[in-house]
Amino acid sequence: MRAIYWRELKSHFQSMTGYVFIAFLVLFIGIYFMAYNMMSGYPYFSYTLSGMVTIIMIGIPVLTMRSFADDRKTKTDQLLLTAPVTVAKVVLGKYLSMVTVFAVPVLLTSVCPLIIKMNGTAYLKADYSTILAFFLLGCIYIAIGMFISSLTESQIIAAVGTFGIILLLLLWPNLIGFLPASASGSAIGFLILWTLAVLIVHRVTSHNPLAVILEAVGLIGIVGIYLIKRGLFDRALIRLLEKVSVTDVFQNFASHYIFDAGGLVSYLSIIFLLIFLTVQSIEKRRWS
């Protein structure tokens, strides 16, 4: 895994992608830092990081789009898949290399709270906690981009798909308000979500009987519960999807100054899940 990690890390800088990505983030961090903290006098560095959440939505798809799509297009993935290492190590090596590139501008931002401290009041514990949450949120976005890249050989599709999913996650808290609150609407929503989950399982495993069984079990279960105890579905879809919003955890740090330990654990769980799905996606191609 170490060899793959160093190979991928070097490739990010040999292709200038790493330099451009770091410069892009540092530029906007500097702009937000000067505007919010230096000129407007806000004592919390979290104001700057809140603005950067929308900026990394643009930068991370560029960083992740070639992680697997480029290897798949140039057929160099066959060398990795036949190498004497497991697919999990290949995925982790690539993932950690991208996380390392992302960590560089994040580490540079760690100086900013100290600059605020030198010029007046600062809240270092809140600021560094927010930096940690921002870093893990970026790691989730990188894992999303890597998973999307493993599904296609087109870098453009990988970048656009990653951008679309990150944008959806950013808008998620506002979009939830448009969902139906009625029992019937929630039941239909759960059926759609279950079908999407089954499609992902089928895409990863290519196991038709398993997909059919899962879809049938979900359909029978949801319809059965709806007929027996309809009241359970009242606002159930909204309550469930409110918990899926990944940006809420970051906002707990950035806006409410709450150290959300449970939220950080959920971030790590999402990262491991996405890495697992990427491994399964590559394994499917390896044996197909």
KOLPA-776768 format. One record per atom (N, C-alpha, C): x, y, z. Coordinates in steps of 0.001 Angstrom, whole numbers, padded with zeros to 6 digits, always signed. Last residue first. Layout:
<nodes>
XYZ/...
</nodes>
This chain:
<nodes>
-014984-009711-013147/-015950-009770-014255/-015244-010014-015584/-013208-009347-011136/-013625-010719-011395/-014640-010834-012542/-012768-006603-011152/-011624-007513-011135/-012023-008921-011541/-015212-005424-010942/-014517-005334-012219/-013362-006343-012286/-015703-006052-008247/-016634-006518-009284/-015957-006496-010650/-013667-004677-006984/-013669-006145-006947/-014578-006715-008029/-014548-002064-007347/-013336-002511-008032/-013269-004039-008069/-016834-002116-005707/-016959-001739-007115/-015751-002217-007924/-015725-002727-003235/-016634-003683-003861/-016807-003388-005347/-014247-000372-002819/-013553-001674-002898/-014439-002699-003595/-016355+001447-002653/-015365+001565-003728/-014618+000258-003923/-017621+000584-000342/-018346+000517-001604/-017391+000627-002795/-015551+001162+001512/-016017-000219+001324/-016743-000365-000009/-015511+003941+001300/-014314+003175+000923/-014685+001716+000667/-018057+004456+002314/-017750+004808+000925/-016503+004085+000432/-017737+003548+004968/-018758+002970+004100/-018439+003236+002639/-015727+005244+005926/-015463+003803+005836/-016478+003123+004919/-017168+007694+005813/-015930+007506+005047/-015636+006016+004857/-019221+007220+007625/-019548+007465+006216/-018327+007236+005341/-017715+007022+009975/-018504+005871+009512/-018856+006014+008032/-016689+009588+010222/-015764+008480+010007/-016497+007247+009484/-019130+010939+010675/-018290+011272+009522/-017345+010117+009201/-019898+009800+013098/-020723+009545+011911/-019956+009889+010635/-017907+010884+014702/-017963+009421+014538/-018801+009071+013306/-018661+013535+014551/-017361+013139+014008/-017303+011634+013779/-021120+013395+015895/-021082+013782+014487/-019771+013391+013832/-020301+012802+018482/-021089+011825+017741/-021101+012123+016253/-019055+015213+019128/-018251+013995+019011/-018994+012916+018233/-019299+018289+018554/-020210+017181+018271/-019397+015911+018036/-018938+020966+020316/-018065+019862+019904/-018921+018609+019781/-020398+023904+019141/-020616+022681+019908/-019652+021612+019395/-020829+026325+017838/-019653+026155+018693/-019836+024989+019671/-022685+026893+015948/-023191+026759+017320/-022074+026528+018331/-021147+027131+013592/-022154+028141+013916/-022604+028102+015369/-019190+025064+013489/-018910+026381+012924/-019869+027464+013401/-020241+022751+014765/-018939+023302+015147/-018815+024769+014736/-022689+022501+013495/-022644+022459+014961/-021330+023032+015486/-021902+022434+010847/-022526+023654+011349/-022596+023671+012869/-021010+019785+010672/-020047+020880+010546/-020625+022175+011099/-023512+018543+010932/-022458+018288+011919/-021423+019408+011872/-024840+019409+008658/-025331+019822+009976/-024279+019613+011053/-023782+018198+006445/-023333+019559+006737/-023802+020032+008111/-025043+015778+006164/-023666+015772+006672/-023193+017170+007043/-028162+014637+006788/-027470+015863+006386/-026070+015915+007001/-029548+012575+007843/-028564+012233+006823/-027715+013438+006440/-031521+013419+009470/-030338+012877+010127/-029223+012562+009135/-033496+014078+007710/-032865+015162+008456/-031575+014697+009120/-034418+011625+006886/-033497+012326+005999/-032860+013544+006661/-036120+010931+009075/-034968+010107+008708/-033947+010909+007914/-038043+012940+009096/-037215+012725+010290/-035966+011908+009970/-039154+012560+006550/-038471+013812+006857/-037543+013622+008056/-040299+010013+006861/-039290+010245+005827/-038485+011493+006130/-042178+010415+008897/-041056+009505+009122/-039931+009746+008119/-044524+011830+008845/-043267+012613+008905/-042035+011721+009094/-046046+008834+009501/-046263+010280+009551/-044941+011006+009806/-045632+006126+009719/-045047+006793+008553/-045267+008306+008552/-047053+005172+011850/-045596+005176+011955/-044938+005958+010825/-049725+005048+011095/-049255+006223+011809/-047744+006300+011943/-050241+002536+010038/-049988+003644+009125/-049371+004849+009830/-049830-000447+010592/-049694+000704+011492/-049282+001922+010679/-050593-002114+008412/-050857-002493+009802/-050845-001283+010735/-049878-000851+006039/-051250-001338+006196/-051596-001635+007655/-047170-000260+006520/-048113+000823+006202/-049563+000384+006427/-046091-002789+006874/-046101-001853+008010/-047101-000733+007769/-046469-003754+004211/-047073-004414+005367/-047163-003497+006575/-044929-002020+002668/-046383-002066+002457/-047075-002698+003651/-042378-002659+003747/-042898-001291+003811/-044412-001276+003649/-042200-005504+003259/-042044-004928+004591/-042667-003554+004714/-042509-005764+000476/-043453-006426+001390/-043402-005784+002776/-040288-004217-000387/-041655-003889-000804/-042682-004484+000155/-038116-005599+000771/-038388-004199+001092/-039813-003798+000772/-038370-008107-000478/-038432-007993+000992/-038763-006562+001400/-038020-007379-003176/-039277-007988-002729/-039447-007859-001218/-035382-006406-003147/-036481-005518-003556/-037825-006060-003070/-034012-008729-002352/-033969-007521-001524/-035124-006582-001856/-034564-010403-004553/-034988-010775-003196/-035036-009551-002292/-033344-008992-006660/-034788-009279-006702/-035314-009593-005304/-030671-009008-005818/-031379-007743-005997/-032892-007940-005994/-030129-011762-005852/-030034-011017-004597/-030803-009699-004687/-030407-012364-008616/-031334-012941-007617/-031319-012185-006297/-028201-010715-009729/-029615-010465-010017/-030568-011086-008998/-025443-009243-008882/-026131-010465-008457/-027633-010238-008612/-023611-007198-009099/-024136-007812-010333/-024845-009131-010045/-022515-005677-007009/-022381-007142-006976/-022749-007834-008278/-022916-002960-007645/-021646-003381-007061/-021437-004888-007194/-025456-002844-008662/-024365-002262-009450/-023008-002761-008955/-026909-003954-006567/-026836-004683-007842/-025685-004175-008696/-026569-001923-004683/-026099-003281-004378/-025931-004087-005662/-027868+000128-006070/-026449+000264-005741/-025843-001109-005449/-030451-000922-006162/-029735-000669-007418/-028237-000520-007178/-031079-000884-003456/-030973-002170-004152/-030214-002010-005466/-031204+001880-003052/-030206+001090-002331/-029990-000264-003009/-033396+002487-004683/-032081+003056-005000/-030965+002276-004314/-035384+001110-003257/-035065+000712-004631/-033704+001245-005056/-035405+002598-000897/-035027+001188-000863/-034629+000687-002256/-036297+005071-001865/-034973+004961-001255/-034495+003516-001226/-038879+004318-002717/-037909+004848-003681/-036491+004717-003141/-040029+003538-000292/-039918+002577-001389/-038889+003026-002419/-039931+005959+001092/-039128+004836+001573/-038963+003766+000492/-041797+007409-000443/-040400+007840-000357/-039480+006730+000105/-044128+006006+000106/-043613+006031-001274/-042139+006433-001282/-044288+006631+002835/-044175+005234+002410/-043619+005150+000988/-044612+009415+002756/-043421+008846+003379/-043206+007402+002937/-047137+009570+001532/-045963+010146+000867/-044668+009595+001436/-048702+008339+003499/-048592+007734+002168/-047368+008259+001423/-048369+010126+005646/-047962+008719+005782/-047767+008072+004421/-047017+013401+004801/-048098+012445+005025/-047562+011028+005088/-045031+015086+004055/-045073+014713+005474/-046143+013674+005766/-042869+015186+001204/-044219+014988+001783/-044137+014536+003239/-040310+017724+000951/-040731+016327+000976/-042115+016192+001613/-039371+020259+001168/-040286+020000+000052/-040805+018560+000043/-037523+020273+003217/-038798+020942+003438/-039814+020702+002342/-035241+019185+002123/-036087+018321+002953/-037465+018934+003168/-033831+021212+000932/-034672+020375+000076/-035629+019506+000889/-032321+022293+002978/-033401+023100+002392/-034356+022247+001563/-030479+020235+003555/-031358+020762+004614/-032524+021579+004081/-029235+019858+000887/-030103+018876+001518/-031007+019450+002608/-027357+021359-000334/-028735+021869-000397/-029715+020993+000381/-025121+019777+000074/-025139+021138+000605/-026560+021703+000662/-025827+017457-001287/-025615+017392+000161/-025643+018779+000797/-025897+018458-003909/-027121+017925-003303/-027001+017863-001786/-023181+019040-004223/-024168+020130-004256/-025480+019685-003611/-022192+016434-004157/-021794+017378-003106/-022768+018552-003054/-023412+015452-006503/-023731+014840-005214/-023361+015781-004065/-022270+017129-008488/-023715+017066-008301/-024096+016506-006944/-019518+016560-008255/-020017+017928-008008/-021510+017908-007716/-019560+013868-009048/-019132+014240-007695/-019640+015624-007327/-020436+014156-011719/-021206+013364-010762/-020858+013705-009317/-018352+015691-012788/-019713+016240-012761/-020575+015489-011747/-016197+013865-012463/-016158+015204-011855/-017561+015786-011723/-017078+011614-013914/-016715+011486-012501/-016740+012836-011806/-017382+012716-016462/-018557+012179-015764/-018283+012057-014273/-014686+013350-016908/-015698+014408-016914/-016943+013941-016164/-013396+010908-016927/-013068+011848-015873/-014119+012956-015776/-014764+007821-017558/-014749+009216-018008/-014470+010145-016836/-015171+005343-016607/-013841+005599-017161/-013717+007022-017685/-016842+004753-013445/-016806+005192-014840/-015366+005343-015305/-016729+004093-010804/-017868+003587-011560/-017800+003918-013052/-014708+005355-009515/-014562+003905-009696/-015672+003313-010559/-015665+007926-009254/-014622+007681-010247/-014445+006191-010518/-017379+007565-007087/-017948+007894-008406/-016927+007605-009501/-015427+007105-005093/-016419+006075-005418/-017030+006323-006793/-014055+009540-005102/-013341+008312-005443/-014311+007213-005831/-016083+011289-004252/-015484+011442-005578/-014748+010192-006024/-016511+010302-001652/-017598+010300-002636/-017028+010368-004045/-014020+010824-000535/-014481+009431-000634/-015625+009304-001628/-014078+013611-000640/-013061+012887-001403/-013475+011432-001585/-016163+014109+001155/-016322+014501-000250/-015305+013787-001134/-014940+013169+003491/-016162+012533+002992/-016346+012851+001516/-012864+015003+003708/-012530+013583+003502/-013742+012800+003012/-014313+017319+004264/-013600+017206+002989/-013219+015773+002675/-015102+016598+006833/-016123+016813+005801/-015493+016724+004412/-012619+016550+008078/-013346+015293+007923/-014472+015420+006896/-012013+019332+007943/-011133+018340+007318/-011865+017026+007085/-014078+020432+009455/-013939+020800+008043/-013083+019780+007304/-013482+019368+011972/-014748+018997+011315/-014688+019301+009819/-010997+020675+012373/-011081+019206+012352/-012347+018747+011638/-011849+023336+012385/-010900+022891+011354/-010922+021375+011235/-013404+023306+014691/-014054+023518+013398/-013148+023096+012248/-011398+022987+016571/-012434+021951+016455/-013147+022071+015115/-010076+025375+016213/-009386+024144+015820/-010343+022956+015768/-012078+027175+017142/-011536+027268+015783/-010890+025962+015342/-012564+026450+019793/-013659+026384+018819/-013122+026374+017394/-009975+026916+020825/-010589+025594+020917/-011711+025432+019893/-009547+029686+020305/-008733+028662+019651/-009365+027281+019696/-010780+032422+019776/-011366+031250+020434/-010737+030008+019803/-009463+035701+020450/-009588+034496+019615/-010149+033359+020452/-008954+039193+020321/-009623+038048+020943/-009733+036896+019955/-005942+040225+018651/-007087+040488+019515/-007642+039221+020126/-003819+039477+017099/-004421+040781+016824/-005631+041095+017709/-003077+036971+017804/-002052+038021+017885/-002647+039412+017721/-005397+035556+017157/-004992+035694+018560/-003985+036822+018738/-005257+035589+014383/-006365+036286+015050/-006012+036543+016510/-003035+033946+014125/-002956+035333+013654/-004068+036171+014284/-004121+031591+015064/-003033+032214+015822/-002836+033667+015403/-005991+030987+013052/-006461+031326+014404/-005386+031977+015263/-004052+030522+010867/-004969+031671+010883/-005535+031982+012272/-002693+028164+010924/-001975+029361+011370/-002938+030530+011583/-004288+026326+009764/-004134+026242+011215/-003382+027438+011788/-004134+026486+007061/-005152+027310+007711/-005014+027305+009229/-002219+024568+006543/-001846+025979+006405/-002852+026895+007081/-003766+022291+006851/-002705+022564+007820/-002255+024016+007747/-005334+022576+004555/-005980+022585+005876/-004953+022877+006963/-003496+022351+002453/-004127+023658+002715/-004818+023730+004070/-002822+019509+003117/-001835+020589+003032/-002482+021966+003236/-004960+017772+002950/-004490+018149+004283/-003512+019318+004246/-005241+017214+000265/-006237+018084+000895/-005758+018585+002258/-003077+015455+000013/-003093+016704-000761/-004073+017693-000140/-003995+013429+001724/-002752+014140+002030/-002687+015471+001293/-006224+012506+000366/-006418+013134+001676/-005174+013935+002066/-004928+011348-001806/-005778+012516-002027/-006060+013260-000722/-003628+009261-000464/-002841+010234-001230/-003650+011497-001488/-005744+007814+000594/-004870+008533+001513/-003989+009541+000791/-006798+006716-001816/-007586+007625-000979/-006689+008466-000067/-004744+005071-002763/-005213+006194-003575/-005964+007218-002718/-004588+003292-000584/-003428+004044-001035/-003818+005261-001847/-007181+002229-000505/-006695+003036+000611/-005482+003873+000218/-007179+000812-002947/-008142+001890-002714/-007658+002812-001598/-005109-001031-002459/-005046-000135-003615/-005957+001073-003389/-006118-002356-000247/-004884-001579-000101/-004709-000605-001263/-008348-003596-001407/-008539-002648-000308/-007300-001778-000119/-007206-005385-003166/-007917-004222-003710/-008110-003163-002632/-003921-006406-002057/-005375-006513-002095/-005982-005241-002688/-001111-007129-004146/-001724-006415-003025/-003235-006548-003163/+000489-007833-006432/+000385-008693-005240/-000080-007926-004000/-001555-006781-009266/-000411-006623-008371/-000608-007477-007117/-003754-006760-010802/-002971-007995-010819/-001729-007910-009935/-004695-004227-010451/-005566-005335-010055/-004832-006669-010039/-002650-002677-011522/-002948-002597-010090/-003739-003809-009622/-002774-003398-014190/-001524-003599-013467/-001765-003584-011959/-005315-002563-014848/-005030-003998-014884/-003732-004322-014148/-005226+000153-014882/-005823-000465-013701/-005571-001968-013664/-004395+000978-017296/-003342+000752-016305/-003905+000156-015014/-006280+001643-019182/-006068+000216-018920/-004915-000054-017949/-007093+004211-019465/-005794+003884-020058/-005398+002423-019854/-009527+004056-018065/-009522+004444-019477/-008227+004036-020168/-008758+003334-015498/-009674+002464-016243/-009636+002784-017730/-007190+005468-014734/-006583+004132-014834/-007446+003192-015665/-009195+007439-014738/-008060+007544-015660/-007380+006190-015832/-010956+006566-012721/-011438+006707-014095/-010284+006746-015095/-009677+006709-010283/-009844+005384-010897/-010262+005483-012358/-008936+009479-010124/-008402+008486-009192/-008503+007066-009738/-009809+011666-011499/-008933+010747-012221/-008461+009577-011355/-011386+013131-009719/-011993+012611-010950/-011128+011578-011662/-010396+014347-007419/-010764+012921-007362/-011146+012315-008706/-009832+017028-007990/-008812+016190-007355/-009116+014702-007498/-012213+017949-009011/-011018+018000-009867/-009931+017091-009312/-013906+017677-006770/-014132+016857-007970/-012949+016839-008927/-012667+019687-005030/-012506+018251-004773/-012852+017383-005987/-013373+022315-005954/-012012+021803-006021/-011888+020294-005906/-016111+022740-005556/-015545+022906-006892/-014194+022208-007012/-016469+022309-002903/-017388+021622-003808/-016874+021702-005249/-014831+024069-001703/-014287+022722-001901/-015212+021878-002768/-016609+026256-001622/-015455+026289-002523/-014901+024886-002762/-018476+025750+000333/-018942+025813-001058/-017774+025792-002049/-016804+025831+002545/-017574+024603+002278/-018079+024590+000841/-015776+028343+002934/-014965+027397+002160/-015709+026114+001843/-017550+029619+004622/-017520+030010+003215/-016780+029022+002349/-016819+028297+006946/-018199+028167+006453/-018284+028572+004992/-014221+029211+007309/-014425+027820+006909/-015846+027578+006413/-014737+031879+008125/-013976+031594+006898/-014241+030180+006405/-016076+031436+010501/-016738+032188+009433/-016061+031915+008087/-014220+030202+012128/-015264+029367+011534/-016041+030099+010448/-012651+031931+013430/-012168+031502+012112/-013206+030661+011390/-014045+034582+015236/-014095+033142+014966/-013606+032849+013547/-014090+037341+015398/-013052+036617+016147/-012998+035123+015862/-014282+039657+012746/-014928+038513+013395/-013867+037684+014119/-013322+041944+011401/-013041+041780+012820/-013756+040640+013513/-013291+042679+008770/-014562+042822+009496/-014408+042576+010994/-010540+042246+008173/-011174+043522+007867/-012471+043737+008653/-009913+039660+009308/-009003+040791+009396/-009710+042135+009199/-012217+037962+008971/-011496+038059+010243/-010616+039296+010364/-013438+038385+006368/-014208+038152+007592/-013424+038506+008855/-011403+039044+004481/-012711+039709+004466/-013424+039592+005809/-009230+037389+005064/-009057+038840+005072/-010399+039554+005187/-010493+034895+004787/-009854+035257+006052/-009667+036775+006153/-011314+034868+002118/-012321+034843+003186/-011732+035290+004520/-008738+034939+000928/-009743+035963+000631/-010787+036024+001741/-007478+032638+001967/-006917+033970+002221/-007920+035078+001991/-009150+030697+000874/-009041+030808+002331/-008499+032183+002703/-008598+031118-001813/-009920+031477-001301/-009953+031537+000223/-005881+030275-001879/-006304+031587-002379/-007630+032003-001766/-005978+027657-000950/-005278+028665-000153/-005683+030068-000581/-007382+026418-003071/-007966+026494-001732/-007303+027576-000888/-005555+026827-005223/-006961+027237-005325/-007576+027409-003939/-003219+025594-004329/-003219+027036-004565/-004639+027586-004611/-004121+022919-004236/-003668+023594-003013/-003713+025106-003181/-004746+022506-006989/-005753+022317-005950/-005373+023063-004676/-002274+022962-008215/-003419+023819-008550/-004484+023724-007466/-000735+020892-007083/-000354+022300-006896/-001532+023239-007149/-002179+018602-007960/-001994+018880-006545/-001662+020327-006280/-001951+018790-010750/-003271+018824-010117/-003164+019190-008646/+000503+018466-011904/+000161+019815-011454/-001209+019895-010785/+001428+015942-012339/+000417+016427-013278/-000061+017834-012941/+003095+015695-010167/+003688+015644-011502/+002713+016157-012558/+001283+015707-008089/+002130+016879-008253/+002848+016877-009595/-000043+013305-008380/-000833+014520-008193/-000001+015768-008443/+002034+011470-008466/+001299+011748-009707/+000456+013016-009588/+002834+011300-005810/+003736+011924-006785/+002987+012311-008058/+000599+009926-004817/+000920+011261-004306/+001835+012007-005270/+000761+007491-006179/-000368+008378-006429/-000080+009797-005958/+003194+006506-005111/+002999+006641-006563/+001889+007626-006873/+002658+006427-002397/+003673+007357-002890/+003546+007567-004393/+000581+004443-002430/+000365+005777-001843/+001361+006788-002407/+001876+002243-003518/+000756+002844-004247/+000494+004263-003747/+003700+001758-001458/+004185+002065-002803/+003094+002736-003637/+001986+001186+000686/+002860+002351+000752/+003354+002758-000628/+000824-001210+000000/+000000+000000+000000/+000855+001256+000000/
</nodes>
